[in-house]
């Protein structure tokens, strides 16, 4: 989905133009996804980089955006997410459904969408800090959430950067192909020490009414405590995922 370019001549006065630009920046971050850089956001909106950077910092200061952990990009902040109270009931219900799962397990729970073949974390666990978020959304071979997207891509395992984050990151194409086949068979993706040593994850797909994968529901926790084949955990994940509804966006399967 294209982000609308700001046309400053549409309204008069400096303040209305600044508001218009700020809203366009928020829209761009939402469309580009978590980790969008100031340069990417400025290019998407047509706003001069210096102006974009200044407004982005103001939006961070006011809580509408947050800087991701490594400070390389931006994500939607608490005040923007609070606007979900005015969203359609189905979107609000997703948060309630995911929160019910959080109340039952001790791991971090995250909901991601695969909008336009790109990962967007649309519901982060407020009680669990998530490190390495940029790697999670940009290097999809290394995370459970990313592997689910990769396994259901029409082009299979086409990747441009098989970065090895730890000794456990799978970068061999043959081994990765076997992993993708296993995910398609079991409908479960796992990650063990692949982005960060000491962290593991399990993810299951969110499917739309047509059976297409539109996102993922994942738990992330400490390696050793989070057991990949725990039947109770897998059952809870699958039961919760079956209740979540995400819009299907072209680019997914």
SULPEJO-V153718 format. One record per residue. N is the residue number from 1. RES is the residue in one small letter. OMEGA is omega in whole degrees, 0 to 359 (NA if undefined). Layout:
N|RES|OMEGA / N|RES|OMEGA
This chain:
1|x|182 / 2|x|177 / 3|x|183 / 4|x|176 / 5|x|182 / 6|x|175 / 7|x|189 / 8|x|181 / 9|x|185 / 10|x|179 / 11|x|182 / 12|x|177 / 13|x|184 / 14|x|184 / 15|x|177 / 16|x|179 / 17|x|179 / 18|x|178 / 19|x|180 / 20|x|179 / 21|x|180 / 22|x|178 / 23|x|178 / 24|x|178 / 25|x|176 / 26|x|180 / 27|x|181 / 28|x|179 / 29|x|179 / 30|x|182 / 31|x|182 / 32|x|177 / 33|x|181 / 34|x|180 / 35|x|178 / 36|x|181 / 37|x|179 / 38|x|180 / 39|x|180 / 40|x|182 / 41|x|179 / 42|x|179 / 43|x|182 / 44|x|184 / 45|x|184 / 46|x|179 / 47|x|178 / 48|x|185 / 49|x|181 / 50|x|178 / 51|x|180 / 52|x|182 / 53|x|179 / 54|x|180 / 55|x|177 / 56|x|178 / 57|x|177 / 58|x|179 / 59|x|175 / 60|x|181 / 61|x|182 / 62|x|175 / 63|x|179 / 64|x|173 / 65|x|172 / 66|x|172 / 67|x|177 / 68|x|194 / 69|x|183 / 70|x|175 / 71|x|182 / 72|x|182 / 73|x|186 / 74|x|174 / 75|x|179 / 76|x|183 / 77|x|184 / 78|x|185 / 79|x|176 / 80|x|180 / 81|x|179 / 82|x|177 / 83|x|178 / 84|x|177 / 85|x|178 / 86|x|182 / 87|x|177 / 88|x|185 / 89|x|182 / 90|x|179 / 91|x|179 / 92|x|180 / 93|x|179 / 94|x|180 / 95|x|180 / 96|x|180 / 97|x|181 / 98|x|179 / 99|x|177 / 100|x|176 / 101|x|179 / 102|x|181 / 103|x|186 / 104|x|181 / 105|x|184 / 106|x|180 / 107|x|175 / 108|x|181 / 109|x|184 / 110|x|177 / 111|x|181 / 112|x|173 / 113|x|178 / 114|x|184 / 115|x|180 / 116|x|175 / 117|x|179 / 118|x|181 / 119|x|171 / 120|x|174 / 121|x|186 / 122|x|175 / 123|x|179 / 124|x|177 / 125|x|183 / 126|x|184 / 127|x|182 / 128|x|179 / 129|x|181 / 130|x|177 / 131|x|179 / 132|x|183 / 133|x|179 / 134|x|179 / 135|x|182 / 136|x|186 / 137|x|183 / 138|x|181 / 139|x|194 / 140|x|178 / 141|x|190 / 142|x|182 / 143|x|178 / 144|x|179 / 145|x|180 / 146|x|181 / 147|x|177 / 148|x|177 / 149|x|181 / 150|x|183 / 151|x|183 / 152|x|175 / 153|x|177 / 154|x|183 / 155|x|176 / 156|x|187 / 157|x|179 / 158|x|181 / 159|x|182 / 160|x|185 / 161|x|178 / 162|x|183 / 163|x|179 / 164|x|182 / 165|x|178 / 166|x|178 / 167|x|184 / 168|x|181 / 169|x|180 / 170|x|179 / 171|x|177 / 172|x|186 / 173|x|180 / 174|x|179 / 175|x|180 / 176|x|178 / 177|x|176 / 178|x|179 / 179|x|180 / 180|x|179 / 181|x|179 / 182|x|180 / 183|x|180 / 184|x|180 / 185|x|186 / 186|x|186 / 187|x|177 / 188|x|174 / 189|x|180 / 190|x|179 / 191|x|180 / 192|x|177 / 193|x|188 / 194|x|173 / 195|x|182 / 196|x|179 / 197|x|181 / 198|x|180 / 199|x|178 / 200|x|182 / 201|x|172 / 202|x|181 / 203|x|175 / 204|x|184 / 205|x|167 / 206|x|181 / 207|x|177 / 208|x|183 / 209|x|178 / 210|x|178 / 211|x|181 / 212|x|181 / 213|x|182 / 214|x|180 / 215|x|182 / 216|x|172 / 217|x|186 / 218|x|169 / 219|x|181 / 220|x|182 / 221|x|183 / 222|x|176 / 223|x|182 / 224|x|175 / 225|x|179 / 226|x|183 / 227|x|187 / 228|x|185 / 229|x|176 / 230|x|185 / 231|x|179 / 232|x|179 / 233|x|179 / 234|x|179 / 235|x|178 / 236|x|179 / 237|x|182 / 238|x|179 / 239|x|180 / 240|x|181 / 241|x|181 / 242|x|181 / 243|x|183 / 244|x|177 / 245|x|176 / 246|x|179 / 247|x|175 / 248|x|179 / 249|x|184 / 250|x|185 / 251|x|176 / 252|x|180 / 253|x|NA
